[in-house]
Each structure stands twice: as C-alpha cells, then as structure tokens.
Amino acid sequence: MRNRLIYICSPCRGDMEKNIIKAQGYCREAVELWPDVIPIAPHVYFTQFFDETIPEERKIGMDAGIALLDICDEIWVYGIENPSEGMKREIEYANIHGIPVRDAAEVYRSRQQEEKPPIGELLVRFTEDGDDENTTGLATMHLSFDLLDLVTKRLRRNPGYNFVINGWDDKPEDPDEAEV
C-alpha cells in the first residue's frame, strides 16, 4: 500500500527542461523501487502552469511546494552537496519542522537495509488507580509497529489534534478529535 509521501527535492532552475526530466525520473524510480512511496515533486507539477521565470509565479510555486512538503513523511535531496537556493529553503523548512532530510544517494545505497523486519510491538496495560505495575490490570493491548507508525504519521501531519482508537468504523464524540 502506498502510504509514505516523499518530497523529491532537486534543482529546477538552470537547465530547467533537463532538471524537470531528471525529477520525473526520480519520481518514477521511487515508485518502482519502493512499493509504499508516493513521490511529491512540486517543480514537475507547478511548472506545468506557472512560469518559473516570472518572480511572482515562482514565489507562488515555491510557497505551494512548501505546503506540500509540510504533509510529507520525508524529503529526499538529490544533490545535497550543492543545493540550489530553492532546495536550501525546502531543506531548512524540513529541518525546522521535524521532517527527516535524507540524501537521496544514501537512500538508494541503504535500500537493502530498509527491508528489516518490524521492530516489535508496544504493550499497553490499563490499571485502576493505585494498582502497582505487577498487577494484571483492567486490560492489555498490543499495538503493532505498523499501527504505531501510522499513528505517528497522522499526529505529525495533524499537530494539535487528538486521535482516538475506537475501531475503524467508530466516530469520535469530540469533533476536534480525528480518528486513526
């Protein structure tokens, strides 16, 4: 299932036509090599209807790109050793907002290492007030790594919201709470 949004950070300016073709290739590779990835490359998309050479339109495209970066799980930087000004802005934003910044070359090198088994599960025990940690408690719940990963991503994408795990079909009673 494709559920990991990856921001593709690569140069646009300079030889724009060549750079957009490269970015298209990076997106295609990401889809072909990682079955969970959805690549997000704003400079491939926004250059279809914004003129990069007009400063006002470039700014709109850059701002829209940052908005897309904000919902991504990671940013993969192609050319991290010599980023363009636009790339520097995207990398800085990611760093400030806790979005992992990864050198794309390293992502490819470590591809085989990413195919590790899940790291485990979380055991949560609910007890009554006053119960010590040695009691069996009212209920015990095992949460798989996949569910923990999903909750972590949802919380990062929706800061300030509470998530309630009631079952997949239940609706939260509080409208400010979002369901996992």
C-alpha positions as a LaTeX table, in Angstrom:
\begin{tabular}{lrrr}
\hline
Residue & $x$ (\AA) & $y$ (\AA) & $z$ (\AA) \\
\hline
Met1 & 0.00 & 0.00 & 0.00 \\
Arg2 & 1.37 & 3.39 & $-0.95$ \\
Asn3 & 1.22 & 5.47 & 2.19 \\
Arg4 & 4.60 & 7.20 & 2.51 \\
Leu5 & 4.72 & 10.69 & 1.00 \\
Ile6 & 8.26 & 11.52 & $-0.12$ \\
Tyr7 & 9.14 & 15.05 & $-1.17$ \\
Ile8 & 11.54 & 14.99 & $-4.11$ \\
Cys9 & 13.97 & 17.89 & $-3.68$ \\
Ser10 & 16.12 & 18.56 & $-6.72$ \\
Pro11 & 17.16 & 21.61 & $-8.77$ \\
Cys12 & 14.68 & 23.29 & $-11.08$ \\
Arg13 & 16.49 & 26.42 & $-12.27$ \\
Gly14 & 19.40 & 26.37 & $-14.67$ \\
Asp15 & 18.66 & 23.92 & $-17.45$ \\
Met16 & 15.02 & 23.76 & $-16.42$ \\
Glu17 & 13.90 & 21.29 & $-19.08$ \\
Lys18 & 16.70 & 18.86 & $-18.23$ \\
Asn19 & 16.13 & 19.28 & $-14.46$ \\
Ile20 & 12.40 & 18.58 & $-14.75$ \\
Ile21 & 13.09 & 15.44 & $-16.79$ \\
Lys22 & 15.54 & 14.33 & $-14.08$ \\
Ala23 & 12.92 & 14.97 & $-11.37$ \\
Gln24 & 10.38 & 12.94 & $-13.34$ \\
Gly25 & 12.93 & 10.10 & $-13.41$ \\
Tyr26 & 13.49 & 10.37 & $-9.65$ \\
Cys27 & 9.72 & 10.08 & $-9.11$ \\
Arg28 & 9.46 & 7.06 & $-11.37$ \\
Glu29 & 12.39 & 5.33 & $-9.64$ \\
Ala30 & 10.88 & 5.99 & $-6.23$ \\
Val31 & 7.60 & 4.38 & $-7.30$ \\
Glu32 & 9.35 & 1.42 & $-8.92$ \\
Leu33 & 11.81 & 0.72 & $-6.09$ \\
Trp34 & 9.69 & 1.43 & $-3.00$ \\
Pro35 & 6.15 & $-0.01$ & $-3.06$ \\
Asp36 & 4.99 & 2.26 & $-0.22$ \\
Val37 & 6.19 & 5.58 & $-1.73$ \\
Ile38 & 4.15 & 8.37 & $-3.30$ \\
Pro39 & 6.66 & 10.90 & $-4.68$ \\
Ile40 & 5.82 & 14.59 & $-4.44$ \\
Ala41 & 7.84 & 16.78 & $-6.85$ \\
Pro42 & 6.26 & 20.25 & $-6.98$ \\
His43 & 8.65 & 21.55 & $-9.66$ \\
Val44 & 7.40 & 18.83 & $-12.01$ \\
Tyr45 & 3.77 & 19.75 & $-11.37$ \\
Phe46 & 3.74 & 23.52 & $-10.84$ \\
Thr47 & 5.91 & 24.29 & $-13.87$ \\
Gln48 & 3.05 & 22.99 & $-16.00$ \\
Phe49 & 1.00 & 26.11 & $-15.24$ \\
Phe50 & 3.34 & 28.62 & $-13.54$ \\
Asp51 & 6.13 & 30.42 & $-15.38$ \\
Glu52 & 9.29 & 29.89 & $-13.32$ \\
Thr53 & 10.88 & 32.96 & $-14.94$ \\
Ile54 & 8.23 & 35.33 & $-13.54$ \\
Pro55 & 9.19 & 36.12 & $-9.91$ \\
Glu56 & 5.60 & 36.34 & $-8.64$ \\
Glu57 & 4.69 & 33.00 & $-10.17$ \\
Arg58 & 7.90 & 31.38 & $-8.92$ \\
Lys59 & 7.05 & 32.55 & $-5.38$ \\
Ile60 & 3.54 & 31.07 & $-5.60$ \\
Gly61 & 5.02 & 27.78 & $-6.81$ \\
Met62 & 7.65 & 27.74 & $-4.05$ \\
Asp63 & 5.06 & 28.51 & $-1.37$ \\
Ala64 & 2.75 & 25.79 & $-2.70$ \\
Gly65 & 5.70 & 23.39 & $-2.71$ \\
Ile66 & 6.40 & 24.16 & 0.96 \\
Ala67 & 2.73 & 23.46 & 1.74 \\
Leu68 & 3.12 & 20.05 & 0.10 \\
Leu69 & 6.40 & 19.44 & 1.96 \\
Asp70 & 4.53 & 20.02 & 5.21 \\
Ile71 & 2.42 & 16.88 & 4.68 \\
Cys72 & 5.33 & 14.67 & 3.57 \\
Asp73 & 6.97 & 11.98 & 5.69 \\
Glu74 & 10.49 & 12.66 & 4.41 \\
Ile75 & 12.39 & 14.83 & 1.98 \\
Trp76 & 14.87 & 13.11 & $-0.35$ \\
Val77 & 17.50 & 15.57 & $-1.56$ \\
Tyr78 & 19.08 & 14.93 & $-4.96$ \\
Gly79 & 22.31 & 16.94 & $-4.97$ \\
Ile80 & 22.57 & 17.57 & $-1.23$ \\
Glu81 & 26.24 & 18.61 & $-1.55$ \\
Asn82 & 25.34 & 21.57 & $-3.80$ \\
Pro83 & 21.68 & 22.57 & $-3.30$ \\
Ser84 & 20.08 & 25.41 & $-5.22$ \\
Glu85 & 18.54 & 28.34 & $-3.35$ \\
Gly86 & 15.06 & 26.80 & $-3.64$ \\
Met87 & 16.37 & 23.47 & $-2.35$ \\
Lys88 & 18.06 & 25.22 & 0.59 \\
Arg89 & 14.72 & 26.76 & 1.55 \\
Glu90 & 12.99 & 23.35 & 1.41 \\
Ile91 & 15.75 & 21.66 & 3.44 \\
Glu92 & 15.67 & 24.43 & 6.06 \\
Tyr93 & 11.88 & 24.18 & 6.35 \\
Ala94 & 12.08 & 20.41 & 6.76 \\
Asn95 & 14.75 & 20.72 & 9.46 \\
Ile96 & 12.75 & 23.31 & 11.41 \\
His97 & 9.53 & 21.24 & 11.21 \\
Gly98 & 11.00 & 17.85 & 12.05 \\
Ile99 & 10.66 & 16.33 & 8.60 \\
Pro100 & 13.55 & 13.90 & 8.06 \\
Val101 & 16.01 & 15.15 & 5.43 \\
Arg102 & 17.72 & 12.33 & 3.57 \\
Asp103 & 20.46 & 12.37 & 0.97 \\
Ala104 & 18.84 & 10.57 & $-1.97$ \\
Ala105 & 22.11 & 8.84 & $-2.83$ \\
Glu106 & 22.21 & 7.37 & 0.69 \\
Val107 & 18.55 & 6.31 & 0.41 \\
Tyr108 & 19.43 & 4.24 & $-2.65$ \\
Arg109 & 22.58 & 2.80 & $-1.02$ \\
Ser110 & 20.67 & 1.73 & 2.08 \\
Arg111 & 17.70 & 0.31 & 0.21 \\
Gln112 & 18.51 & $-3.29$ & 1.14 \\
Gln113 & 18.89 & $-2.34$ & 4.81 \\
Glu114 & 15.39 & $-0.83$ & 4.85 \\
Glu115 & 13.90 & $-4.28$ & 4.33 \\
Lys116 & 14.35 & $-5.17$ & 8.01 \\
Pro117 & 11.69 & $-6.99$ & 10.00 \\
Pro118 & 9.36 & $-4.80$ & 12.10 \\
Ile119 & 10.96 & $-3.55$ & 15.30 \\
Gly120 & 8.27 & $-5.03$ & 17.52 \\
Glu121 & 5.10 & $-4.17$ & 19.34 \\
Leu122 & 4.04 & $-1.93$ & 22.19 \\
Leu123 & 2.26 & $-3.45$ & 25.18 \\
Val124 & $-0.11$ & $-1.06$ & 26.97 \\
Arg125 & $-1.65$ & $-2.12$ & 30.28 \\
Phe126 & $-4.58$ & $-0.19$ & 31.76 \\
Thr127 & $-4.89$ & $-0.39$ & 35.54 \\
Glu128 & $-7.11$ & 1.11 & 38.17 \\
Asp129 & $-5.78$ & 3.99 & 40.31 \\
Gly130 & $-3.50$ & 2.60 & 42.99 \\
Asp131 & $-2.66$ & $-0.61$ & 41.14 \\
Asp132 & 1.04 & $-1.27$ & 41.01 \\
Glu133 & 2.86 & $-2.33$ & 37.87 \\
Asn134 & 2.84 & $-6.01$ & 38.90 \\
Thr135 & $-0.93$ & $-6.42$ & 38.61 \\
Thr136 & $-2.63$ & $-7.73$ & 35.51 \\
Gly137 & $-4.72$ & $-4.55$ & 35.16 \\
Leu138 & $-8.11$ & $-3.95$ & 33.60 \\
Ala139 & $-6.99$ & $-4.52$ & 30.03 \\
Thr140 & $-3.90$ & $-5.17$ & 27.99 \\
Met141 & $-3.42$ & $-4.06$ & 24.42 \\
His142 & $-0.73$ & $-4.99$ & 21.91 \\
Leu143 & $-0.05$ & $-2.37$ & 19.25 \\
Ser144 & 1.88 & $-3.48$ & 16.18 \\
Phe145 & 4.71 & $-1.42$ & 14.79 \\
Asp146 & 2.61 & $-0.71$ & 11.67 \\
Leu147 & $-0.17$ & 0.84 & 13.76 \\
Leu148 & 2.31 & 2.86 & 15.83 \\
Asp149 & 3.93 & 4.10 & 12.63 \\
Leu150 & 0.52 & 5.10 & 11.23 \\
Val151 & $-0.42$ & 6.97 & 14.42 \\
Thr152 & 2.94 & 8.76 & 14.46 \\
Lys153 & 2.50 & 9.92 & 10.86 \\
Arg154 & $-1.07$ & 11.10 & 11.48 \\
Leu155 & $-0.04$ & 13.06 & 14.58 \\
Arg156 & 2.81 & 14.71 & 12.70 \\
Arg157 & 0.53 & 15.65 & 9.80 \\
Asn158 & $-2.18$ & 16.98 & 12.15 \\
Pro159 & $-0.43$ & 18.78 & 15.02 \\
Gly160 & $-2.73$ & 19.73 & 17.86 \\
Tyr161 & $-5.31$ & 17.03 & 17.13 \\
Asn162 & $-6.08$ & 14.06 & 19.34 \\
Phe163 & $-6.51$ & 10.65 & 17.81 \\
Val164 & $-8.86$ & 8.10 & 19.27 \\
Ile165 & $-8.53$ & 4.43 & 18.51 \\
Asn166 & $-12.10$ & 3.16 & 18.88 \\
Gly167 & $-12.14$ & 0.79 & 15.99 \\
Trp168 & $-12.01$ & 1.72 & 12.37 \\
Asp169 & $-15.72$ & 2.45 & 11.93 \\
Asp170 & $-16.48$ & 4.39 & 15.13 \\
Lys171 & $-16.81$ & 8.15 & 15.03 \\
Pro172 & $-15.16$ & 10.23 & 17.80 \\
Glu173 & $-17.59$ & 12.07 & 20.04 \\
Asp174 & $-15.47$ & 15.21 & 20.17 \\
Pro175 & $-15.44$ & 16.96 & 16.76 \\
Asp176 & $-11.89$ & 18.21 & 17.47 \\
Glu177 & $-10.64$ & 14.65 & 17.65 \\
Ala178 & $-9.63$ & 12.86 & 14.49 \\
Glu179 & $-9.81$ & 9.11 & 14.19 \\
Val180 & $-6.88$ & 6.94 & 13.19 \\
\hline
\end{tabular}
